[in-house]
Amino acid sequence: MSRRFYISGFLFGLIAIILGAFATHGLKPLLSVEAMVSFETGVKYQIYHSLLLIVLGNIKELALNSLKWVYYFLMGGIILFSGSIYLLATNALTGFDFTKIALLTPLGGSLLILAWALLLFKFITLKNK
């Protein structure tokens, strides 16, 4: 299970760095300031949750079943939250109207919140060794 967390964390971290660099050097002249700030928000949240995945790879105190749900919430949350922000921020550059998928952003954010809440609950109820 920890291997899955590590690989996912490293992969999402790598993608976030690539997208951040691409936005700074390639998209900046093409996007409005507001769109650029939104894109950067997606990158930041992706990096934060990539780091969380890596940290979770080291946690041995929680039951495997609890971490499985946290993993799924984080994966879905990163993809829906950051992914939809990337698409919405670059909406002016494409022929497709990505505002139709705008509801994916709060859905992804809700999954990220659920992952953090589940972790908090599990650690509050964790028995001391």
C-alpha positions as CSV (number, residue, x, y, z in Angstrom):
1,M,0.0,0.0,0.0
2,S,2.8,2.5,0.8
3,R,4.3,1.9,-2.6
4,R,1.0,3.0,-4.2
5,F,1.0,6.2,-2.1
6,Y,4.7,6.9,-3.0
7,I,4.2,6.3,-6.7
8,S,1.0,8.4,-6.9
9,G,2.6,11.2,-4.8
10,F,5.7,11.3,-7.0
11,L,3.7,11.2,-10.2
12,F,1.3,13.9,-9.2
13,G,4.2,16.0,-7.9
14,L,6.0,15.6,-11.2
15,I,3.0,16.5,-13.2
16,A,2.4,19.6,-11.0
17,I,6.0,20.8,-11.5
18,I,5.7,20.3,-15.3
19,L,2.3,22.1,-15.5
20,G,3.6,24.9,-13.3
21,A,6.6,25.5,-15.4
22,F,4.6,25.2,-18.6
23,A,2.1,27.8,-17.3
24,T,4.8,30.2,-16.2
25,H,6.8,30.0,-19.4
26,G,4.3,29.0,-22.0
27,L,0.8,30.1,-20.9
28,K,1.6,33.3,-19.1
29,P,1.6,35.5,-22.2
30,L,-1.7,33.9,-23.3
31,L,-3.7,33.9,-20.1
32,S,-5.3,36.7,-18.2
33,V,-4.0,37.5,-14.7
34,E,-7.1,35.9,-13.2
35,A,-6.7,32.7,-15.2
36,M,-3.1,32.5,-14.4
37,V,-3.8,32.8,-10.6
38,S,-6.5,30.1,-11.0
39,F,-4.0,27.8,-12.8
40,E,-1.4,28.4,-10.0
41,T,-4.0,27.5,-7.4
42,G,-4.5,24.1,-9.2
43,V,-0.8,23.5,-9.2
44,K,-0.5,24.5,-5.5
45,Y,-3.2,22.1,-4.4
46,Q,-1.8,19.3,-6.5
47,I,1.6,19.8,-4.9
48,Y,0.2,19.9,-1.4
49,H,-1.8,16.7,-1.9
50,S,1.2,15.0,-3.7
51,L,3.2,15.7,-0.5
52,L,0.4,14.3,1.6
53,L,0.3,11.1,-0.4
54,I,4.1,10.7,0.2
55,V,3.7,11.3,3.9
56,L,0.9,8.8,4.1
57,G,3.2,6.2,2.6
58,N,5.1,6.4,5.9
59,I,2.2,6.1,8.3
60,K,1.8,2.6,9.8
61,E,-0.6,3.4,12.6
62,L,-3.8,3.4,10.5
63,A,-5.7,0.3,9.2
64,L,-5.2,-0.5,5.6
65,N,-8.9,-0.1,4.9
66,S,-8.8,3.5,6.3
67,L,-5.9,4.4,4.1
68,K,-7.5,2.9,1.1
69,W,-10.5,5.3,1.3
70,V,-8.2,8.2,2.0
71,Y,-6.2,7.2,-1.1
72,Y,-9.3,7.1,-3.3
73,F,-10.6,10.4,-2.0
74,L,-7.2,12.1,-2.6
75,M,-6.9,10.6,-6.1
76,G,-10.3,11.7,-7.1
77,G,-10.0,15.1,-5.4
78,I,-6.7,15.9,-7.1
79,I,-7.9,14.9,-10.6
80,L,-11.3,16.7,-10.3
81,F,-10.2,19.8,-8.4
82,S,-6.9,20.6,-10.0
83,G,-7.8,19.1,-13.3
84,S,-11.0,21.1,-13.7
85,I,-9.1,24.3,-12.6
86,Y,-6.5,23.7,-15.3
87,L,-9.2,23.3,-17.9
88,L,-11.3,26.3,-16.7
89,A,-8.2,28.5,-16.6
90,T,-7.3,27.7,-20.1
91,N,-10.8,27.8,-21.4
92,A,-10.1,30.9,-23.6
93,L,-7.4,29.0,-25.5
94,T,-9.6,26.1,-26.6
95,G,-12.6,25.6,-28.8
96,F,-14.5,23.7,-26.0
97,D,-16.4,25.5,-23.3
98,F,-15.0,24.0,-20.1
99,T,-17.4,26.1,-18.0
100,K,-19.8,23.1,-18.5
101,I,-17.6,21.1,-16.1
102,A,-17.3,23.8,-13.5
103,L,-19.1,21.7,-10.9
104,L,-16.3,19.2,-10.9
105,T,-14.1,21.7,-9.0
106,P,-16.2,21.8,-5.8
107,L,-16.8,18.0,-6.1
108,G,-13.0,17.5,-6.2
109,G,-12.5,19.9,-3.3
110,S,-15.1,18.0,-1.3
111,L,-13.2,14.7,-1.9
112,L,-10.0,16.4,-0.6
113,I,-11.9,17.6,2.5
114,L,-13.3,14.1,3.0
115,A,-9.7,12.7,2.9
116,W,-8.5,15.1,5.5
117,A,-11.6,14.6,7.7
118,L,-11.2,10.8,7.6
119,L,-7.5,11.1,8.5
120,L,-8.4,13.4,11.4
121,F,-11.2,11.1,12.6
122,K,-8.9,8.0,12.4
123,F,-6.1,9.7,14.4
124,I,-8.5,11.0,17.0
125,T,-9.9,7.5,17.6
126,L,-6.5,5.8,17.3
127,K,-5.6,3.8,20.4
128,N,-2.4,4.7,22.1
129,K,0.2,2.0,21.9
